[in-house]
Amino acid sequence: MQDLEMFHFHLERALYILKFRDKKLAECWVTQLNTSMGVQHTESFLTAAVLELSLTDTKTFHWVLDNLCAWRPYAHLLVEVTRFTLKKLISKGFIPSQDFSFDAQGKILMHEQTKKAIMADVSESDRLFMEKVLVIPQQSQQIPSLTV
């Protein structure tokens, strides 16, 4: 029970600190937490915090992923969201380089109708995460081919 209480305490603390939307404050806190709790535990708190924010505070959720996306737990999370999205695209019959492609940052490029099709049956939280890895090219742009 003590471990669960400690996790909940640090999760609440992470939510509190991230809601300030202050990168330096968050970095100082994470450095201190890494020292006292270890990197693995810190990553668990940070991941749980952003998942919680996706349900409770979308403005802070967006700030975290826009400003702290280079942090290892968030970078890993975005990679997993990208994998999830790719699996969803393929399971719905979409074809790489025809219906979707990738940009230089690893985001998924797709047409608006493709996006609508894969977003039709996802939760609000999943939609928020998927929005972070999807790009709709301007109408004049083509989706670049994956093959050369």
Phi, psi and omega in degrees: 000326182298320178297319179295318178297320179294317178299312181299318178301311182290328175297312178299321178294318178298315179300316180299312183290317181295330180293344174288339181055046180239109185298317181296318177299314180297318179297317179297317181295317180296319178300314179296318180293320176302319181293316185275326186249338184099155185297317184299316179293319179300315179298324178297316179296316182294320178294313179299322181296315181291327175295317177297317180297329179296337180262333191242335186209084186293330178296315178290322176306309180296319179300315181300309183287335176280328186253339183239021184294344178279345178294138186309312182296325181282325175297316178298318181298317179293326174297317179294322177296320178298315178299314179303314181295317178298316178299319180295316178301311183294319180295335178270004174090011179283147188249128177302144180069353174251309182259338180204160180207195181229150173263181184295337179269003179086007177282154183270122176268134178203163177282157181304318181293328176293316179300314179301320181295319182276341179271352187300327187235035179250155178290164179300319179296314178299320179300316179299316179294315182297325178302332181285344182243001181253143176226132174258114180296153175299156186305327182282347181271148174261156173283120182298145179287145176281342181258150181248000000 
